[in-house]
Every structure is written in C-alpha cells, then in structure tokens.
C-alpha cells in the first residue's frame, strides 16, 4: 500500500510540474521541445514493447495492457512527428 501511495504521489507531482513547464514555454521554443519529447516518446515505446512481452503466463491481462501501452506510445510518437513537421513547414520560406 505504501508503494502505491508513493507512485500516485510521484504521478501527481509529474503532472503538476509538466503542466507548469508547458504553460511557461514561449511559442518559439515549442518546435525544439516537441522534437525532444518525440525522442523521449520513442524510449517510452521501447519500454512499452518490453512490458508487452514481460508476461510470464500467470497473468492473462499483462500482454493486453502491454498492447494498450504500445498503441498509445505509437500514437504519441507519430502525432508528435506530424505536429513537428507541420510547425516546421510554417517556418519555410515560400518562393
């Protein structure tokens, strides 16, 4: 139970700090930060793949939860690259 409370506290702290950080970032820095967060999301995708294959046969829900994690991490990576590409196209000079 103590571990669950610690993990929930850490999650709430991470959400609070993430919201505070993102709201304070100027618009000119969003594109570089988006590229950096895409790299982090790629690491998250690798972790989700490891979690998906970590089932030892005793829990049937572990592979399904891993599949959900892989799906959400993939959507995050692809969406981040699409947004970054769109933002970079806005800065291209038109001839």
C-alpha positions in Angstrom: 0.0 0.0 0.0 2.9 2.4 0.8 4.3 1.8 -2.7 1.0 2.6 -4.3 0.8 5.9 -2.4 4.3 6.8 -3.3 3.7 6.0 -7.0 0.5 8.1 -7.0 2.2 11.0 -5.3 5.0 10.8 -7.9 2.5 10.7 -10.8 0.6 13.8 -9.4 3.8 15.7 -8.9 4.9 14.8 -12.5 1.6 16.0 -13.9 1.7 19.3 -11.9 5.3 20.0 -13.0 4.6 19.1 -16.6 1.6 21.5 -16.8 3.6 24.3 -15.1 6.5 23.8 -17.5 4.5 23.6 -20.7 2.4 26.7 -19.8 5.6 28.8 -19.3 7.3 27.8 -22.6 7.3 30.6 -25.2 5.9 29.7 -28.6 9.3 29.9 -30.4 10.6 27.0 -28.3 7.7 24.6 -28.9 9.2 23.0 -32.1 12.6 22.1 -30.5 10.8 20.9 -27.3 8.5 18.8 -29.5 11.4 17.1 -31.2 13.0 16.3 -27.8 9.7 14.9 -26.5 9.4 12.7 -29.6 12.8 11.1 -28.6 11.5 10.5 -25.1 8.3 9.0 -26.5 10.5 6.7 -28.6 12.1 5.5 -25.4 8.6 5.0 -23.9 7.6 2.9 -26.9 10.6 0.6 -26.3 9.6 0.3 -22.6 6.0 -0.5 -23.7 7.3 -3.2 -26.0 9.3 -4.7 -23.2 6.3 -4.6 -20.9 4.1 -6.2 -23.6 6.5 -9.2 -23.7 7.0 -9.4 -20.0 4.1 -11.7 -19.2 5.1 -15.0 -17.6 1.9 -16.9 -18.4 0.3 -16.4 -14.9 -1.5 -13.1 -15.7 -3.5 -13.0 -18.9 -4.0 -9.3 -18.7 -0.3 -8.3 -18.9 0.0 -8.7 -22.7 -3.2 -6.8 -23.2 -2.1 -4.0 -21.0 1.3 -4.0 -22.9 -0.6 -3.8 -26.2 -2.5 -0.8 -25.0 0.8 0.8 -23.9 2.4 0.1 -27.3 -0.7 1.5 -29.1 -0.7 4.7 -27.0 3.0 5.2 -27.2 2.9 4.8 -31.0 0.1 7.3 -31.4 2.1 9.7 -29.3 5.3 9.3 -31.4 3.5 9.6 -34.7 1.4 12.5 -33.6 4.4 14.3 -32.3 6.3 14.0 -35.5 3.2 15.1 -37.5 2.9 18.2 -35.3 6.6 19.0 -35.5 6.6 18.6 -39.3 3.6 20.9 -39.6 5.3 23.5 -37.4 8.5 23.3 -39.4 6.6 23.8 -42.7 5.2 27.1 -41.2 8.8 28.4 -41.0 9.8 27.5 -44.6 10.2 30.4 -46.9 7.8 30.5 -49.8 9.3 31.1 -53.2 
